[in-house]
Amino acid sequence: MSKFRWNYRSIVFLLSILDILAILVFHPAKSQAELPKSDVSNIEVEENKAPESVVNQTVDTLIAPVTLKKAPNDLRDRVIPVSQLLQATPPTKQKAPNNAAGQVTSVSQLSDIKPTDWAFQALQSLVERYGVIAGYTDGTFKGDRSLTRYEFAAGLNAALDRLNELIATSTTDLVKREDLDTIKKLQEQFSPELAQLRGRVDSLETRTAKLEATKFTTTTKLIGRVQIVASELLAGNNVVTKRPAPNNVTLQGSTSLRLNTSFNGKDSLGITIGGGNIESLGQTRAGLLGTYEGRTADNSSITFARNTLILSGVRYRFLPFPNTQVNIYPLSDGASEIGLSGPINPYFESSSATGANGISRFSRRSLVYNYGDSGPGIAVLQGLGKQVQLGLAYSAPNGGNPTTNNGLFTGRYLALAQLIYYSSNRNFRVAATYVNTYSPPNTLGFSGTNFGPAVGSNLVNSTVPGASTVGNLYGLQAFYQVNPKFAVNAWVSYAAHRYLGRGDGEAMDWAVGLAFPDLFSEGALGGVLVGMEPKMISLSRGVDLGAGAGQADKDTSLHVEAFYQYRIGDNIEVTPGLIWITAPNSDSSNPDSLFAWVRTVFRF
């Protein structure tokens, strides 16, 4: 249905009607003879325009994992119709309705009306001359609120009722014949304009009805992201074959489409579809480099064919209590759904809504978040006051598979718990994370491995054939916004692997990142990160992960990454960057690898 705005323009329009009728009622001596000598067709009608500062705004209810607030009662429980603001003053005194402050006898009683407002005189006349305006209980008028045609009709009816009352109490002659003739002549003179206006309104109503009939839903939004990537391996060997890897320039891409739907304004149903052909630099003993070290963040799924659209995420998020957020997902990742890594590492983490930041997978997440994989599960975020949050998540990467060593509770799983502390001004945060994970023998997931973080050395991502694997992971992450243009984040993680019946292993990783928002240009972002990707630091003598019994990684490999994200408008970002890996696969006998990457992200 079409809507009017009960704002200052509406006030002037209503006042004009009241003034014309008041002239007819209380000034019957005025006639057409008093009009200007020129023909009526020369009368000009000037449109009253609202100030440019008055704009329409759309408020979307967003369920954010960082801050959970209860909506105020006056907004959550009811919305007061604007029509209730327009109360005709009856001949006898009546009790004012609950939502109104009663009859306003002076415009000064309305706290949000100032003498400098462009329609102040019109509102003052409606209040003090005609008495047809009432205010809210907080003493405001809210002149920029929207109202429907029904509400406008109710307000006009209140004004006409007031005029009827004035007419009934008037002792003068009412309307003379020449006044009626004047009104008739004006009506005839402007009939083409009125007919044209009526036609335009009817056309708008028809088009609006058509849009409402064909739109998807009033509560569903589409968020799209398209990436085009130009890349080249500038230097590096395959760590398995020990031969130089090809130095070919490639042009690849990926697409992600996300549908977000809310049913009551406090929940969210998310569906993600995506696909592409961005190849990984390597995998465990496979691919271009023969290792996951230096893996870029936006690679296509290893287990699906290239250039194939797949359903990559489904989740439902709701708030059962004001400070509790629950995510239920048949296809997603617990660490991602609970939003744990994003708040800790905001300038390197990415999402389908904000585009991508860090180039590599390692720069975006610590070891403790990377053992998960897409699958069903549940994640809960509980606010403990204003500065502390507790996150719990359970995911089963193969929870939709009913075969042996799979399923929701009998196959691979990841149970995560995290406690986050925020400073009062939100410029500092620190999180402690614990993860327990289990993988039966010979099971695979989207990452192409049955156990491990899918980053780091080959030994970290390897298991003993025929043996189940248990992991207990511990992480500590921190972020500090030094000033609006400089931030620091860091983490350290430790993983204890147990290869059931065979022995134990220990893994670690760490990183320090520097972010420079608005570097050289507003909206741009510069980033530098130095760290050690996950490596096996010790291994039981009876465990052989491919390098020999009891053989852990012998050297330290450093990951150095730099990128500059430049914004072109609001929806396009170009990010050139470099990834430099020293001693790939934690083996100093391997020459360093260097990878160049230019990513262009389009969001819509």
C-alpha positions as CSV (number, residue, x, y, z in Angstrom):
1,M,0.0,0.0,0.0
2,S,1.2,3.5,-0.8
3,K,2.4,5.5,2.1
4,F,2.5,9.2,2.9
5,R,4.9,10.8,5.3
6,W,3.2,12.6,8.3
7,N,6.0,15.2,8.3
8,Y,6.2,18.9,7.9
9,R,4.9,18.8,4.3
10,S,1.8,16.9,5.6
11,I,1.3,19.6,8.2
12,V,1.3,22.4,5.6
13,F,-1.1,20.5,3.4
14,L,-3.5,19.9,6.2
15,L,-3.2,23.5,7.3
16,S,-4.0,24.7,3.8
17,I,-7.3,22.7,3.9
18,L,-8.2,24.0,7.3
19,D,-7.5,27.6,6.2
20,I,-9.6,27.3,3.1
21,L,-12.5,25.9,5.0
22,A,-12.1,28.4,7.8
23,I,-12.2,31.2,5.3
24,L,-15.5,29.9,4.0
25,V,-16.9,29.5,7.5
26,F,-15.8,32.7,9.2
27,H,-15.3,35.1,6.3
28,P,-18.4,34.7,4.1
29,A,-18.1,38.3,2.8
30,K,-15.0,37.2,0.8
31,S,-15.9,36.4,-2.8
32,Q,-14.4,35.9,-6.1
33,A,-14.3,39.7,-6.5
34,E,-11.5,39.8,-3.9
35,L,-9.3,37.5,-6.0
36,P,-6.5,39.0,-8.1
37,K,-7.8,40.6,-11.3
38,S,-5.8,38.1,-13.4
39,D,-7.4,34.9,-14.6
40,V,-7.4,32.0,-12.2
41,S,-5.2,30.0,-14.5
42,N,-2.3,32.3,-13.5
43,I,-2.3,31.1,-9.9
44,E,0.9,29.2,-9.3
45,V,1.1,26.4,-6.8
46,E,4.6,26.0,-5.2
47,E,5.5,22.6,-3.8
48,N,6.8,22.6,-0.3
49,K,10.0,20.6,-0.3
50,A,11.4,18.8,2.8
51,P,14.9,19.8,3.9
52,E,17.7,17.7,2.3
53,S,18.7,16.5,5.8
54,V,15.5,14.5,6.1
55,V,16.2,11.1,4.5
56,N,14.5,7.7,4.6
57,Q,16.4,5.1,6.5
58,T,16.0,1.3,6.6
59,V,16.9,-0.4,9.8
60,D,17.8,-4.0,9.5
61,T,17.9,-6.3,12.5
62,L,21.3,-8.0,12.5
63,I,22.2,-10.8,14.8
64,A,25.9,-10.2,15.5
65,P,28.0,-12.7,17.5
66,V,29.9,-10.0,19.4
67,T,27.1,-7.9,21.0
68,L,23.8,-9.3,21.9
69,K,21.3,-6.7,23.1
70,K,17.7,-6.9,24.1
71,A,15.4,-4.6,22.1
72,P,13.7,-1.9,24.1
73,N,10.2,-2.7,25.3
74,D,8.6,0.2,23.4
75,L,10.0,-1.1,20.1
76,R,9.8,-4.8,20.7
77,D,6.2,-5.0,22.0
78,R,4.4,-2.5,19.9
79,V,4.7,0.3,17.3
80,I,2.4,3.3,18.0
81,P,0.4,4.2,14.9
82,V,0.8,7.8,13.8
83,S,-2.9,8.1,13.5
84,Q,-3.1,8.1,17.3
85,L,-1.2,11.3,17.3
86,L,-4.1,13.1,15.7
87,Q,-6.8,13.6,18.2
88,A,-9.8,15.9,17.5
89,T,-10.7,18.0,20.6
90,P,-14.3,17.0,21.4
91,P,-16.9,19.4,22.8
92,T,-16.7,17.5,26.2
93,K,-13.5,16.6,28.0
94,Q,-12.4,13.0,27.5
95,K,-9.6,11.0,28.8
96,A,-6.5,11.0,26.6
97,P,-5.4,7.6,25.2
98,N,-2.5,5.8,26.8
99,N,-0.1,6.4,23.9
100,A,-0.7,10.2,23.7
101,A,0.3,12.9,26.0
102,G,-3.2,14.4,25.7
103,Q,-4.2,17.6,23.8
104,V,-1.2,19.9,23.1
105,T,-2.2,23.5,23.8
106,S,1.1,25.0,22.8
107,V,3.7,23.9,20.3
108,S,6.4,24.6,22.9
109,Q,5.1,21.4,24.7
110,L,6.7,19.3,21.8
111,S,10.4,19.0,22.6
112,D,11.5,18.0,19.1
113,I,9.9,21.1,17.4
114,K,12.1,24.2,17.1
115,P,11.2,27.7,15.9
116,T,13.8,27.3,13.2
117,D,12.0,24.3,11.7
118,W,10.7,25.3,8.3
119,A,7.1,24.3,9.0
120,F,7.0,25.6,12.6
121,Q,4.3,28.2,11.9
122,A,2.1,25.6,10.2
123,L,2.4,23.2,13.2
124,Q,1.8,26.1,15.6
125,S,-1.4,27.0,13.9
126,L,-2.7,23.4,13.9
127,V,-1.9,23.1,17.6
128,E,-3.0,26.5,18.9
129,R,-5.6,27.6,16.3
130,Y,-7.4,24.4,15.5
131,G,-6.4,22.1,18.4
132,V,-6.1,18.9,16.3
133,I,-2.6,17.7,17.4
134,A,-1.7,15.5,20.3
135,G,1.9,14.4,21.2
136,Y,3.6,11.2,22.4
137,T,4.0,10.4,26.1
138,D,7.6,11.5,25.9
139,G,6.5,15.0,24.8
140,T,7.7,14.7,21.2
141,F,5.9,15.0,17.8
142,K,8.1,12.8,15.6
143,G,7.4,14.8,12.4
144,D,9.5,12.6,10.2
145,R,7.7,9.3,10.9
146,S,6.0,7.5,8.0
147,L,2.2,7.0,8.0
148,T,-0.2,5.0,5.8
149,R,-3.1,6.4,3.7
150,Y,-5.4,5.0,6.5
151,E,-3.6,7.1,9.1
152,F,-3.6,10.2,7.0
153,A,-7.4,9.7,6.5
154,A,-7.8,9.4,10.2
155,G,-5.9,12.6,10.8
156,L,-7.9,14.5,8.1
157,N,-11.1,13.2,9.6
158,A,-10.0,14.5,13.0
159,A,-9.5,18.0,11.4
160,L,-12.9,17.9,9.7
161,D,-14.6,16.9,12.9
162,R,-13.0,20.0,14.6
163,L,-14.3,22.2,11.8
164,N,-17.8,20.7,12.2
165,E,-17.6,21.6,15.8
166,L,-16.6,25.2,14.9
167,I,-19.4,25.4,12.3
168,A,-22.0,24.1,14.8
169,T,-21.0,26.8,17.3
170,S,-20.7,29.6,14.7
171,T,-23.4,32.4,14.7
172,T,-22.4,34.1,11.4
173,D,-23.6,33.3,8.0
174,L,-21.9,30.2,6.7
175,V,-21.3,30.0,3.0
176,K,-22.4,32.3,0.2
177,R,-23.2,31.3,-3.3
178,E,-20.3,33.3,-4.8
179,D,-17.8,31.4,-2.5
180,L,-19.1,28.1,-3.8
181,D,-18.7,29.4,-7.3
182,T,-15.1,30.3,-6.6
183,I,-14.3,26.8,-5.3
184,K,-16.1,25.2,-8.3
185,K,-14.1,27.4,-10.7
186,L,-10.8,26.5,-9.0
187,Q,-11.8,22.8,-9.1
188,E,-12.6,23.0,-12.8
189,Q,-9.4,25.0,-13.6
190,F,-7.1,22.4,-11.9
191,S,-9.1,19.3,-12.9
192,P,-6.4,18.3,-15.5
193,E,-3.6,18.5,-13.0
194,L,-5.7,16.6,-10.4
195,A,-6.5,13.9,-13.0
196,Q,-2.9,13.6,-13.9
197,L,-1.8,13.4,-10.3
198,R,-4.5,10.7,-9.7
199,G,-3.2,8.8,-12.7
200,R,0.3,8.9,-11.5
201,V,-0.7,7.7,-8.0
202,D,-2.7,4.8,-9.6
203,S,0.3,3.9,-11.7
204,L,2.6,3.9,-8.7
205,E,0.1,1.7,-6.8
206,T,0.0,-0.7,-9.7
207,R,3.7,-0.9,-10.0
208,T,4.1,-1.4,-6.3
209,A,1.5,-4.2,-6.3
210,K,3.4,-5.9,-9.1
211,L,6.7,-5.6,-7.2
212,E,5.2,-7.0,-4.1
213,A,3.7,-9.9,-6.0
214,T,7.0,-10.8,-7.7
215,K,9.5,-10.2,-5.0
216,F,11.1,-13.1,-3.3
217,T,10.3,-12.2,0.3
218,T,10.3,-9.1,2.4
219,T,12.8,-10.7,4.8
220,T,15.4,-12.3,2.5
221,K,18.6,-10.6,1.3
222,L,21.1,-11.8,-1.2
223,I,24.8,-11.2,-0.6
224,G,27.1,-12.1,-3.4
225,R,30.8,-12.2,-3.8
226,V,32.8,-12.9,-6.9
227,Q,36.6,-13.2,-6.9
228,I,39.0,-13.0,-9.9
229,V,42.6,-14.0,-9.0
230,A,45.8,-13.6,-11.0
231,S,48.7,-15.5,-9.5
232,E,52.1,-16.9,-10.1
233,L,54.6,-19.1,-8.2
234,L,57.8,-17.0,-8.5
235,A,60.1,-19.5,-6.8
236,G,59.9,-22.9,-5.0
237,N,60.3,-26.6,-5.3
238,N,58.0,-29.5,-4.8
239,V,59.0,-30.8,-1.3
240,V,58.3,-34.4,-2.3
241,T,60.0,-34.6,-5.7
242,K,62.6,-32.0,-4.8
243,R,62.2,-30.5,-8.3
244,P,61.3,-26.9,-9.2
245,A,57.6,-26.2,-9.4
246,P,56.2,-24.7,-12.6
247,N,56.2,-20.8,-12.7
248,N,53.0,-20.3,-14.7
249,V,50.7,-17.2,-14.5
250,T,47.1,-18.2,-13.9
251,L,43.8,-16.4,-13.9
252,Q,41.1,-18.1,-11.8
253,G,37.9,-17.2,-10.0
254,S,35.2,-18.2,-7.5
255,T,31.7,-17.2,-6.7
256,S,29.7,-17.2,-3.4
257,L,26.0,-16.5,-3.1
258,R,24.4,-16.2,0.4
259,L,20.7,-15.9,1.1
260,N,19.9,-14.5,4.6
261,T,16.3,-14.7,5.8
262,S,14.7,-13.5,9.0
263,F,11.3,-14.8,10.1
264,N,10.8,-12.6,13.2
265,G,13.6,-10.0,13.1
266,K,15.6,-11.8,15.8
267,D,16.6,-14.9,13.8
268,S,18.5,-15.7,10.6
269,L,18.4,-18.5,8.1
270,G,21.6,-18.6,6.0
271,I,22.1,-20.6,2.8
272,T,25.4,-20.4,0.9
273,I,26.1,-21.7,-2.6
274,G,29.5,-21.4,-4.2
275,G,32.1,-22.8,-6.5
276,G,35.1,-21.9,-8.6
277,N,38.4,-23.0,-9.9
278,I,41.1,-21.5,-7.6
279,E,43.7,-24.1,-7.2
280,S,45.7,-24.6,-3.9
281,L,49.4,-24.3,-4.0
282,G,49.7,-27.7,-2.6
283,Q,48.3,-30.4,-0.3
284,T,49.8,-33.0,2.0
285,R,52.4,-34.7,-0.3
286,A,50.4,-33.6,-3.4
287,G,49.8,-30.6,-5.6
288,L,52.1,-27.9,-6.9
289,L,54.4,-27.7,-3.8
290,G,53.6,-31.0,-2.1
291,T,52.7,-29.3,1.2
292,Y,49.9,-27.2,2.7
293,E,52.4,-24.5,3.8
294,G,51.6,-21.3,2.0
295,R,48.0,-22.4,1.1
296,T,45.9,-19.5,-0.1
297,A,42.6,-18.8,1.7
298,D,40.2,-18.9,-1.2
299,N,40.9,-22.3,-2.8
300,S,38.1,-24.4,-4.2
301,S,37.1,-27.5,-2.2
302,I,39.5,-30.4,-2.8
303,T,36.7,-32.9,-2.8
304,F,34.5,-31.3,-5.5
305,A,35.0,-30.8,-9.2
306,R,36.1,-27.4,-10.4
307,N,33.6,-24.9,-11.8
308,T,30.7,-26.7,-10.0
309,L,28.3,-24.9,-7.8
310,I,27.8,-26.7,-4.5
311,L,25.7,-26.1,-1.4
312,S,28.5,-25.0,1.0
313,G,26.6,-23.8,4.0
314,V,23.2,-24.0,5.7
315,R,22.5,-22.7,9.2
316,Y,19.7,-21.3,11.4
317,R,20.6,-18.7,14.1
318,F,18.2,-17.5,16.8
319,L,18.1,-15.9,20.2
320,P,16.3,-18.0,22.8
321,F,17.3,-15.6,25.5
322,P,18.5,-11.9,25.3
323,N,22.2,-12.8,25.8
324,T,22.2,-16.2,24.1
325,Q,22.8,-17.0,20.5
326,V,22.2,-20.5,19.1
327,N,23.4,-21.7,15.7
328,I,22.1,-25.0,14.3
329,Y,23.7,-26.0,11.0
330,P,23.4,-29.2,8.9
331,L,26.3,-28.0,6.8
332,S,28.9,-25.5,8.1
333,D,31.8,-25.2,10.5
334,G,31.5,-24.6,14.3
335,A,34.4,-22.1,14.5
336,S,33.0,-20.1,11.7
337,E,29.3,-20.1,12.8
338,I,30.1,-19.1,16.3
339,G,32.1,-16.2,15.0
340,L,35.1,-16.9,17.2
341,S,38.0,-16.2,14.9
342,G,36.6,-13.0,13.3
343,P,36.4,-10.9,16.4
344,I,39.9,-11.9,17.5
345,N,41.6,-11.3,14.1
346,P,39.3,-8.8,12.4
347,Y,41.7,-7.4,9.8
348,F,42.9,-10.8,8.5
349,E,39.7,-12.8,8.7
350,S,37.1,-12.7,6.0
351,S,33.4,-13.3,5.3
352,S,31.0,-13.4,2.3
353,A,29.7,-10.0,3.4
354,T,32.9,-8.0,3.9
355,G,35.1,-9.6,1.3
356,A,38.5,-11.1,1.9
357,N,41.5,-9.7,3.7
358,G,44.5,-12.0,4.4
359,I,45.8,-13.9,1.4
360,S,46.7,-17.2,3.1
361,R,44.6,-19.5,5.2
362,F,47.2,-19.4,7.9
363,S,47.1,-15.6,8.3
364,R,43.4,-15.7,9.1
365,R,43.2,-18.4,11.7
366,S,45.3,-20.1,14.4
367,L,45.8,-23.8,14.5
368,V,42.9,-24.4,17.0
369,Y,40.3,-23.3,14.5
370,N,41.6,-25.3,11.5
371,Y,40.9,-28.9,12.6
372,G,37.2,-28.6,11.8
373,D,35.6,-29.2,8.5
374,S,32.1,-28.5,7.0
375,G,29.4,-30.7,8.4
376,P,26.4,-30.6,10.8
377,G,26.5,-29.3,14.4
378,I,25.5,-26.7,16.9
379,A,27.2,-23.6,18.2
380,V,26.2,-21.4,21.2
381,L,27.5,-18.0,22.2
382,Q,26.6,-16.8,25.7
383,G,27.2,-13.3,26.9
384,L,28.5,-13.1,30.5
385,G,28.0,-9.4,31.2
386,K,29.1,-6.7,28.8
387,Q,32.8,-7.7,28.5
388,V,32.9,-11.5,28.7
389,Q,31.5,-14.1,26.2
390,L,31.5,-17.9,26.3
391,G,31.4,-19.8,23.1
392,L,30.7,-23.6,22.7
393,A,30.5,-25.6,19.5
394,Y,30.2,-29.2,18.3
395,S,30.7,-30.2,14.7
396,A,30.8,-33.6,13.0
397,P,32.4,-33.2,9.5
398,N,30.9,-36.5,8.4
399,G,27.8,-36.2,10.5
400,G,25.5,-36.6,7.5
401,N,27.0,-39.9,6.5
402,P,25.3,-43.0,8.0
403,T,28.1,-45.5,7.2
404,T,30.6,-47.1,9.6
405,N,32.9,-44.7,11.4
406,N,30.8,-41.8,10.4
407,G,27.6,-40.1,11.7
408,L,26.9,-37.3,14.1
409,F,28.3,-38.9,17.3
410,T,30.3,-42.0,16.1
411,G,32.6,-40.4,13.5
412,R,34.8,-37.4,13.2
413,Y,33.9,-34.6,15.6
414,L,35.3,-31.3,17.0
415,A,34.2,-29.9,20.3
416,L,35.2,-26.3,21.0
417,A,35.1,-24.0,24.0
418,Q,36.3,-20.4,24.1
419,L,36.2,-17.5,26.6
420,I,36.6,-14.0,25.2
421,Y,37.3,-10.8,27.2
422,Y,36.7,-7.4,25.7
423,S,37.9,-4.1,27.1
424,S,35.2,-1.6,27.9
425,N,36.0,0.5,24.7
426,R,36.4,-2.7,22.6
427,N,39.9,-1.8,21.4
428,F,41.4,-4.8,23.2
429,R,40.3,-8.4,23.3
430,V,41.9,-11.7,24.4
431,A,40.6,-15.3,24.0
432,A,41.5,-18.6,25.4
433,T,40.4,-21.6,23.4
434,Y,40.2,-25.4,23.9
435,V,39.3,-28.0,21.3
436,N,38.9,-31.7,21.5
437,T,38.8,-33.6,18.2
438,Y,38.6,-37.2,17.1
439,S,39.0,-38.9,13.8
440,P,38.4,-42.6,13.0
441,P,40.9,-44.3,10.7
442,N,40.6,-43.7,6.9
443,T,38.0,-41.0,6.9
444,L,38.2,-37.9,4.8
445,G,36.4,-34.5,4.8
446,F,36.2,-31.4,2.6
447,S,39.8,-30.5,3.4
448,G,41.1,-33.7,1.9
449,T,42.6,-35.0,5.1
450,N,41.1,-37.1,7.9
451,F,43.0,-35.2,10.7
452,G,45.0,-32.0,11.0
453,P,44.6,-28.3,10.4
454,A,45.1,-28.4,6.6
455,V,47.9,-25.8,6.9
456,G,51.5,-26.4,8.0
457,S,53.9,-29.3,7.5
458,N,53.0,-32.7,6.1
459,L,53.7,-34.4,9.4
460,V,51.1,-32.3,11.2
461,N,48.5,-33.3,8.7
462,S,49.4,-37.0,8.7
463,T,48.0,-40.0,10.6
464,V,49.0,-43.6,11.3
465,P,47.3,-45.9,8.8
466,G,44.5,-47.9,10.5
467,A,44.7,-45.9,13.7
468,S,42.2,-43.5,15.1
469,T,43.5,-40.1,16.2
470,V,42.6,-37.8,19.1
471,G,43.7,-34.2,19.5
472,N,43.6,-31.8,22.4
473,L,44.3,-28.2,21.2
474,Y,45.0,-25.1,23.3
475,G,45.2,-21.5,21.9
476,L,45.6,-18.0,23.2
477,Q,44.8,-15.1,20.9
478,A,44.9,-11.3,21.4
479,F,44.1,-8.2,19.5
480,Y,44.8,-4.5,20.2
481,Q,43.7,-1.5,18.3
482,V,46.5,0.9,19.1
483,N,44.8,3.8,17.2
484,P,42.3,4.0,14.3
485,K,45.1,3.5,11.8
486,F,47.2,0.8,13.5
487,A,46.3,-2.6,15.1
488,V,48.3,-5.6,16.4
489,N,47.1,-9.2,16.7
490,A,49.0,-12.3,17.8
491,W,48.4,-15.9,18.8
492,V,50.2,-19.1,20.0
493,S,48.7,-22.6,19.7
494,Y,49.6,-26.0,21.0
495,A,48.2,-29.4,19.9
496,A,48.6,-32.8,21.6
497,H,48.0,-35.6,19.1
498,R,47.4,-39.2,20.2
499,Y,47.5,-41.9,17.6
500,L,45.5,-44.6,19.5
501,G,47.6,-47.7,20.2
502,R,50.7,-46.2,18.6
503,G,51.9,-43.1,20.5
504,D,51.8,-39.3,20.8
505,G,52.9,-36.2,19.0
506,E,53.0,-32.5,19.7
507,A,52.5,-29.6,17.3
508,M,52.7,-25.8,17.6
509,D,52.2,-22.6,15.7
510,W,52.4,-18.8,16.3
511,A,52.0,-15.5,14.5
512,V,52.1,-11.8,14.9
513,G,50.2,-9.5,12.5
514,L,50.2,-5.8,11.9
515,A,47.3,-4.0,10.3
516,F,47.2,-0.5,8.9
517,P,43.6,0.6,8.1
518,D,43.2,3.6,5.7
519,L,46.7,3.2,4.6
520,F,47.4,5.8,1.8
521,S,43.6,5.9,1.1
522,E,40.4,5.9,3.1
523,G,38.9,2.4,3.2
524,A,42.2,0.8,2.2
525,L,44.0,-1.8,4.4
526,G,47.6,-2.8,4.6
527,G,48.7,-6.0,6.4
528,V,51.9,-7.8,7.4
529,L,52.1,-11.1,9.2
530,V,55.1,-13.2,10.4
531,G,54.6,-16.6,12.0
532,M,55.4,-20.3,12.1
533,E,52.8,-22.5,10.5
534,P,51.9,-25.7,12.4
535,K,54.8,-28.1,12.7
536,M,55.4,-31.3,14.6
537,I,57.8,-30.5,17.4
538,S,58.0,-34.0,19.0
539,L,56.9,-37.6,18.2
540,S,56.8,-40.9,20.0
541,R,59.4,-43.4,18.9
542,G,56.8,-45.9,17.9
543,V,55.0,-43.5,15.5
544,D,55.9,-43.1,11.9
545,L,54.1,-40.4,10.0
546,G,56.1,-40.8,6.8
547,A,59.5,-39.4,7.8
548,G,60.6,-42.4,9.9
549,A,59.8,-43.8,13.3
550,G,59.8,-41.0,15.9
551,Q,60.9,-38.4,13.3
552,A,59.3,-35.0,13.9
553,D,59.9,-31.8,11.9
554,K,63.6,-31.0,12.2
555,D,63.7,-27.3,11.2
556,T,61.6,-24.1,11.6
557,S,59.7,-22.7,8.6
558,L,58.6,-19.1,8.7
559,H,55.5,-17.7,7.0
560,V,55.9,-14.1,5.9
561,E,52.9,-12.4,4.2
562,A,52.2,-8.9,3.0
563,F,49.1,-7.5,1.2
564,Y,47.5,-4.1,0.4
565,Q,43.8,-4.0,-0.1
566,Y,42.6,-1.0,-2.1
567,R,39.0,-0.1,-2.4
568,I,37.4,1.0,-5.6
569,G,34.1,2.4,-4.7
570,D,31.9,0.6,-2.1
571,N,31.8,-2.9,-3.8
572,I,35.1,-3.5,-5.5
573,E,38.4,-4.3,-3.8
574,V,41.8,-5.1,-5.4
575,T,44.4,-6.9,-3.2
576,P,47.9,-7.5,-4.4
577,G,50.2,-9.5,-2.1
578,L,53.1,-11.9,-1.5
579,I,53.5,-15.1,0.5
580,W,57.1,-16.1,1.4
581,I,57.8,-19.5,3.0
582,T,61.3,-20.2,4.4
583,A,62.4,-23.8,4.7
584,P,59.2,-25.3,3.3
585,N,57.8,-28.3,5.0
586,S,60.0,-27.4,8.0
587,D,63.0,-28.6,6.1
588,S,65.9,-26.2,5.5
589,S,67.1,-28.3,2.6
590,N,64.1,-27.1,0.6
591,P,64.6,-23.7,-1.1
592,D,62.3,-20.9,-0.1
593,S,59.0,-20.5,-2.0
594,L,57.6,-17.1,-3.1
595,F,54.1,-16.7,-4.4
596,A,52.5,-13.5,-5.9
597,W,48.7,-13.0,-5.7
598,V,46.4,-10.3,-7.1
599,R,42.8,-10.7,-6.0
600,T,39.8,-8.6,-7.1
601,V,36.6,-9.0,-5.1
602,F,33.2,-7.8,-6.3
603,R,30.4,-7.6,-3.7
604,F,26.7,-7.2,-4.3
